[in-house]
Amino acid sequence: MINEPEITLRKKFRDILDRKYVGAPLVGTVTTAGLLELMDITGAIRPEADRDPKKMVKLAGSLHTVANFEVIRYPFDVTVLGEAMGCNIDPGTKARTPAIVSHPFEDNPEAIDVPPDLPGRGRIPVILEVSKLLRSKEGEEIPIVAGLEGPADLASYLCGMRYFLKWTIQKPQLAREIVDKCIDICILYANALIDSGADAVVIADATASPDIMGPDAFIEFIKPGLIRFTDSVDGHCIIHVCGKTDSIIPDLLDCGFNAISVEESVEDLSRIVDLAHKKNTAVIGNISTSITLFSKTADDVREESMICLEKGVDILAPGCGIAPESPLKNLLAMVEARDEYSYSEQGQ
């Protein structure tokens, strides 16, 4: 058996994003993961854990200490920037994530700007404090990843999705200006997260999906801003676009992210891995969250995990945000599958 040299999970994670690591893939998540079972075990219950730094640290840390994941991801929703920019939020419940319920700029989108006091607004101070606490707690051992909404999601939050998508057709210059401002906001927040201790930031953007915007609109309105984002953030950057993203994968790979996270709905994971590795980009994914992790058995999870590993993912992960009701045993099964895969590979 070939034994890997002893290096920390944090070093492995950074090396994976830099395409320097040769060894067994890590297991973790870069998408949201607030499991009910983890809340019950830790006593850190949402929605309080979405606003209390110590509770968020406890719940996020349980991804590693209880679920055996090798990456800690926080927060557990993607509405932080929207709230900071003035959107009203339904705080959700233990089992239901926070949601945007108002769009403060739908009547005056030209007024969107980067507030100089953004780092002090809404829950942003909470998330920055969590970054510092997790970094202090985990030291050099465990990677921590901070998530934020992407520019298309943020534009939809601020203006309303219906208006934003309509403007990409009827008022394209206005749509571009909105996205530019949203990118500025994302850059400011992402750099604050990195400065506070995050090993990487991950943009999660459902609106940018080809299922919603279409690939041509993504290329015209979103891609230029994402390139500027990665050029401007002083740290590792990951992107997760929801849905069947095969049609925009080459364009995502042009944007300069260290890794892309893909859903189970993509048509050809092997092709995506091949394209990404040729562009020096890692691939994260892509166990089904809506079916396999949510409602199937641990054996089913192990089987699907093996398929992902055989297709070459660099980090074995859920394909999207994990439903709170998903059983903990299914997350543990992902780690078991990776270990089995690793042992079989080493034994060859």
C-alpha positions in Angstrom: 0.0 0.0 0.0 1.2 3.5 -0.8 0.9 5.9 2.1 0.3 9.6 1.5 2.7 12.0 3.3 1.2 13.6 6.4 -0.1 17.0 5.5 -2.9 18.9 7.0 -6.3 19.0 5.4 -5.9 22.8 5.0 -2.7 22.3 3.0 -4.4 19.5 0.9 -7.3 21.9 0.2 -5.1 24.7 -0.9 -3.0 22.4 -3.0 -6.1 21.1 -4.7 -7.3 24.6 -5.6 -3.8 25.3 -6.9 -3.7 22.0 -8.8 -0.6 20.9 -7.0 -2.0 18.0 -5.0 -1.7 14.4 -5.9 -3.6 12.0 -3.7 -7.0 11.0 -2.5 -9.8 13.6 -3.1 -11.1 15.4 -0.1 -14.7 15.1 1.1 -16.6 18.2 2.0 -19.1 20.8 0.8 -18.8 24.3 -0.6 -22.6 24.7 -0.6 -25.0 25.2 2.3 -25.3 22.4 4.9 -27.4 23.0 7.9 -28.6 19.5 8.9 -31.3 19.1 11.5 -29.3 16.2 13.1 -26.2 18.4 13.4 -28.4 21.1 15.1 -29.7 18.6 17.5 -26.3 17.2 18.3 -24.6 20.6 18.8 -27.5 22.5 20.3 -26.9 25.3 17.7 -30.3 25.7 16.2 -31.3 27.8 13.2 -32.4 30.5 12.8 -30.5 31.6 15.9 -27.3 30.0 14.5 -27.7 32.2 11.4 -27.1 35.3 13.5 -25.1 34.2 16.6 -21.4 33.8 15.8 -20.7 31.2 18.5 -23.6 29.1 17.4 -22.7 29.4 13.8 -19.1 28.3 14.6 -20.5 25.3 16.6 -22.9 24.2 13.8 -20.4 24.7 11.0 -17.6 23.0 12.9 -19.8 19.9 13.3 -19.5 19.3 9.6 -16.0 18.1 10.5 -16.3 16.9 14.0 -19.5 14.9 13.5 -20.0 14.4 9.8 -16.2 13.8 9.2 -16.2 16.3 6.3 -12.8 17.8 5.6 -14.0 21.2 4.6 -16.0 23.6 6.8 -18.5 25.8 5.0 -20.4 28.7 6.4 -22.9 30.4 6.6 -25.9 28.3 5.9 -27.8 30.5 3.5 -27.1 32.9 0.6 -29.0 36.0 1.6 -26.3 37.9 3.6 -25.5 40.5 1.0 -29.1 41.0 0.0 -30.0 41.7 3.6 -27.0 44.1 4.0 -28.2 46.0 0.9 -31.7 46.5 2.3 -33.7 43.5 1.4 -36.2 42.3 4.0 -35.6 38.7 5.1 -37.9 36.0 6.3 -35.5 34.5 8.9 -36.8 31.0 8.3 -37.0 28.2 10.8 -35.0 25.3 12.0 -35.8 23.4 8.8 -36.3 26.4 6.4 -33.5 28.6 5.2 -33.8 32.5 5.3 -35.4 34.0 2.2 -35.6 37.4 0.5 -39.1 38.9 0.7 -38.5 42.5 -0.7 -36.6 44.1 -3.5 -35.6 47.6 -2.4 -34.4 48.8 -5.9 -37.0 47.4 -8.2 -38.3 51.0 -8.8 -34.9 52.7 -8.9 -32.2 50.3 -10.0 -30.0 53.2 -11.0 -29.6 54.0 -7.2 -27.7 50.7 -6.5 -24.2 51.5 -5.3 -21.6 50.1 -3.0 -22.2 51.4 0.5 -18.9 52.5 2.2 -20.2 51.0 5.4 -21.0 47.6 3.8 -18.8 45.5 6.2 -20.8 46.8 9.1 -24.2 46.2 7.7 -26.7 43.4 8.4 -25.2 40.0 9.3 -21.9 40.8 7.6 -20.2 41.5 11.0 -21.5 38.2 12.2 -20.0 36.3 9.3 -16.7 38.1 9.6 -16.5 37.3 13.3 -17.3 33.6 12.4 -14.4 33.6 10.0 -12.0 34.8 12.7 -13.4 32.4 15.3 -13.2 29.4 13.0 -9.7 30.3 11.9 -8.5 30.6 15.5 -10.3 27.4 16.4 -9.1 25.3 13.4 -5.6 26.9 13.1 -3.6 25.3 10.3 -5.5 22.0 10.3 -9.0 22.5 8.7 -9.9 24.6 5.6 -12.8 27.0 6.0 -14.9 28.2 3.1 -17.2 31.2 3.2 -20.1 31.4 0.8 -21.8 34.4 -0.7 -24.5 35.0 -3.3 -23.3 35.7 -6.9 -24.0 38.8 -9.0 -27.1 37.5 -10.8 -28.7 36.3 -7.5 -27.8 39.7 -5.9 -29.3 41.6 -8.8 -32.5 39.6 -8.5 -32.6 40.2 -4.8 -32.3 43.9 -5.2 -34.5 44.4 -8.2 -36.7 41.3 -8.4 -35.8 38.4 -10.7 -38.6 39.2 -13.1 -37.4 42.8 -13.6 -33.7 41.9 -13.8 -34.3 39.2 -16.4 -36.6 41.5 -18.4 -34.0 44.2 -18.4 -31.3 41.9 -19.8 -33.6 41.8 -22.9 -35.2 45.2 -23.0 -32.6 47.4 -21.2 -29.3 45.6 -21.6 -27.2 48.6 -20.6 -29.1 49.0 -17.3 -28.7 45.2 -16.7 -24.9 45.5 -17.2 -24.7 48.5 -14.8 -26.6 46.6 -12.2 -24.4 43.5 -12.5 -21.3 45.8 -12.3 -22.4 47.2 -9.0 -23.3 43.8 -7.7 -19.8 42.6 -8.6 -18.3 45.5 -6.7 -20.4 44.6 -3.7 -19.3 40.9 -4.0 -15.6 41.8 -4.3 -15.7 44.0 -1.2 -17.4 41.3 0.9 -15.2 38.5 -0.5 -12.0 40.3 0.4 -13.3 41.0 3.9 -14.0 37.3 4.3 -10.5 36.4 3.1 -8.9 39.0 5.4 -10.9 37.6 8.3 -9.5 34.1 7.8 -11.4 32.2 5.1 -9.3 29.9 3.0 -11.6 30.5 0.0 -14.8 32.2 -1.0 -17.5 30.4 -3.0 -20.0 32.3 -5.1 -23.3 30.5 -5.3 -25.6 31.7 -8.1 -28.9 30.1 -9.0 -30.1 32.9 -11.3 -27.0 32.6 -13.5 -28.0 29.1 -14.4 -28.6 28.3 -18.1 -31.9 27.0 -16.9 -32.9 30.6 -16.0 -30.8 33.1 -17.8 -29.7 31.1 -20.8 -26.0 30.7 -21.9 -26.0 33.7 -24.2 -27.2 36.0 -21.4 -24.6 34.5 -19.0 -21.8 35.3 -21.5 -23.0 38.8 -22.1 -24.0 39.9 -18.6 -22.4 37.7 -16.0 -19.1 36.4 -17.4 -17.3 39.8 -17.6 -18.1 40.5 -14.0 -16.9 37.1 -12.8 -13.6 37.6 -14.5 -13.3 41.0 -12.7 -14.2 39.2 -9.4 -11.4 36.6 -9.6 -8.9 39.3 -10.7 -9.9 41.5 -7.7 -10.2 39.0 -4.8 -7.0 38.3 -2.9 -7.6 34.7 -2.3 -8.9 31.4 -3.6 -12.2 31.6 -5.4 -14.8 28.9 -6.2 -18.0 29.1 -8.1 -21.2 27.1 -7.9 -23.8 27.8 -10.6 -27.0 25.7 -10.1 -28.6 23.5 -12.7 -27.4 21.8 -15.9 -24.3 24.0 -16.6 -22.7 22.0 -19.4 -23.4 24.7 -21.9 -21.5 27.4 -19.9 -18.7 25.3 -18.5 -16.1 26.6 -21.0 -17.1 30.1 -20.1 -17.0 29.4 -16.4 -13.5 28.1 -16.9 -12.5 31.3 -18.6 -13.4 33.3 -15.5 -10.3 32.4 -13.4 -11.8 30.5 -10.5 -9.6 27.9 -8.7 -12.5 25.4 -8.7 -16.0 24.9 -10.1 -18.7 23.1 -8.2 -21.3 21.3 -10.4 -24.7 19.7 -9.7 -25.7 16.2 -10.4 -27.9 17.4 -13.3 -24.9 18.0 -15.6 -24.9 15.7 -18.5 -21.2 14.7 -18.7 -19.1 15.0 -15.5 -16.1 13.2 -17.1 -16.0 15.9 -19.9 -16.3 18.7 -17.3 -13.4 17.2 -15.3 -11.3 16.9 -18.5 -12.0 20.5 -19.6 -11.4 21.9 -16.1 -8.1 20.1 -15.6 -6.9 21.3 -18.9 -7.6 24.9 -17.6 -5.9 24.1 -14.3 -9.2 24.2 -12.5 -10.4 21.8 -9.8 -13.8 20.2 -9.9 -16.1 19.8 -6.9 -19.2 17.6 -6.8 -21.6 16.2 -7.5 -23.7 13.8 -5.3 -27.5 14.4 -5.8 -28.8 16.4 -2.9 -32.5 16.3 -3.9 -32.7 12.5 -4.3 -29.6 10.5 -3.1 -28.5 12.4 0.0 -32.0 13.4 0.9 -34.0 10.2 0.6 -31.8 7.2 -0.4 -29.7 4.8 1.6 -26.1 5.0 2.7 -25.3 2.2 0.2 -26.8 4.4 -2.6 -24.7 7.3 -1.5 -21.5 5.2 -1.5 -22.4 3.9 -5.0 -22.9 7.4 -6.4 -19.8 8.7 -4.6 -17.7 6.0 -6.3 -19.0 7.1 -9.7 -18.0 10.7 -9.0 -14.6 9.6 -7.8 -14.0 7.4 -10.8 -14.8 10.4 -13.0 -12.1 12.4 -11.4 -13.6 15.0 -9.0 -11.0 16.7 -6.9 -13.3 17.2 -3.9 -16.2 14.8 -3.4 -19.2 16.9 -2.4 -22.9 17.4 -2.6 -24.1 18.7 -5.9 -25.9 21.6 -4.3 -27.1 22.8 -0.9 -28.0 19.9 1.4 -31.6 19.7 2.5 -31.8 20.1 6.4 -33.8 16.8 6.7 -31.0 14.8 4.9 -29.8 12.0 7.2 -26.3 12.4 8.8 -25.5 8.8 7.9 -25.5 9.7 4.2 -22.9 12.3 4.7 -20.8 9.8 6.6 -21.2 7.4 3.7 -19.5 9.9 1.4 -16.4 9.7 3.5 -16.5 5.9 3.7 -16.7 5.7 -0.1 -13.7 8.0 -0.5 -11.7 5.9 1.9 -12.7 2.7 0.1 -11.8 4.3 -3.2 -8.5 5.6 -1.9 -7.5 2.2 -0.5 -8.3 0.4 -3.8 -6.3 3.0 -5.8 -3.3 2.7 -3.5 -3.4 -1.1 -3.7 -3.2 -1.2 -7.5 
